[in-house]
């Protein structure tokens, strides 16, 4: 039996925007792995970085538990981990160094480590797991259990889905993707989490408590800006009854007011959602929940099933109000589908919210104003606005690779900094973001049944739009040569 420390490197305290937002969730994927490792008969301790003050608290945890194996396993369901924020990479590397000083074997797994294993290996990690990493970690644990000493080449030999250093050089061994998908993950080890601390944080900031679940892994769609280093283009759906039973267990044990389903796509098929709704009703497990999905999946049948299952809100990847931009993204959706999905959700009494992406290749002021028009006319209940973020392994990344600067990652989630030379300077997109948010808030605050708005508030926002549009040339950047070749 090994002494294994499981942790992750997302510190809410290192991300000002998310700290102020105060909507933390425990690392779901990390806790699922904890259950698997305990089922193998090992002693598992858990350090939760999310609500910790900083890396210093991790150092103290190391001293108390003296692990033989330390696994820094990022939460693959946390979109902020997928963004590979610079401050979190720095924290992870410090954690690697601290664990190595205790003599522990150190393994790292996550989106950033899969894309760029070098920084983690350079700071002393013995091995990096490529992709989801669960199959490779189980193999590693079994091998170390026989001789729990410093990892060496013999214990790595024959392993798939890893990166490691040999003779000073980083070597990658690809995984058998089909075989890795066969590894099932169970329910999270919630008993390892200080649930009361999360509850107090939510209650203090929002007056209610939310927990997280996942009913699937991955996404089979192929938007060309979306990096998929963990699951590729696979979509692995859990049994509807099992998900409903987990919701029932969470309701009985922790009584949250709300559930956030962290799936990239919740309920790909309406029949699955219908089964889930039936099981939830039969088990008395209903908790209002929020999901992520796509506008083209919000058919009448799907929306009806979501309503019956207790869905309170759907966040959709609207991305842009310009069909030209959606097509350039290989999004596979239309602006008309976004509008129709919003209307169906409203009629069903389900909140409909939009993810918006600014700054994609070839986007002009006219496209941005089309996005504004979509939001003004559809009046989503909330919006999340970002700029296009080049992630390794994507077609989009390869398109802008030659123009990337020194900064390859945002430091925090509120950076909203363009990392390639788009149409405008980052300050322009920040101004557009603020205007879209302010306008949408005013609409939702004052939108009456007759469609009227608060005149003074809307006039003030309109004035800001007019000033920004009039001044937009000041923010324009000269298109780089590689982009001029791509544009019609």
CORURZI-V978761 format. One record per helix or strand of 3 or more residues. SS is the DSSP state (alpha for helix, beta for strand). FROM is the first residue (numbers start at 1). LEN is the number of residues. If there is no record, write none. Layout:
BEGIN
ss=<SS,SS>
from=<FROM,FROM>
len=<LEN,LEN>
END
This chain:
BEGIN
ss=<beta,alpha,alpha,alpha,beta,alpha,beta,alpha,alpha,beta,alpha,alpha,beta,alpha,alpha,beta,beta,alpha,alpha,alpha,beta,beta,beta,alpha,beta,alpha,beta,alpha,alpha,beta,alpha,alpha,beta,alpha,beta,alpha,alpha,alpha,alpha,alpha>
from=<3,12,16,28,43,55,69,79,86,105,111,118,127,134,153,162,169,177,190,195,210,216,235,240,258,270,289,295,300,311,323,335,351,365,382,395,426,455,472,481>
len=<5,3,6,12,5,11,5,4,16,5,5,5,3,13,4,5,5,5,3,12,4,3,3,15,4,14,5,3,10,9,6,14,8,14,6,9,21,16,4,6>
END
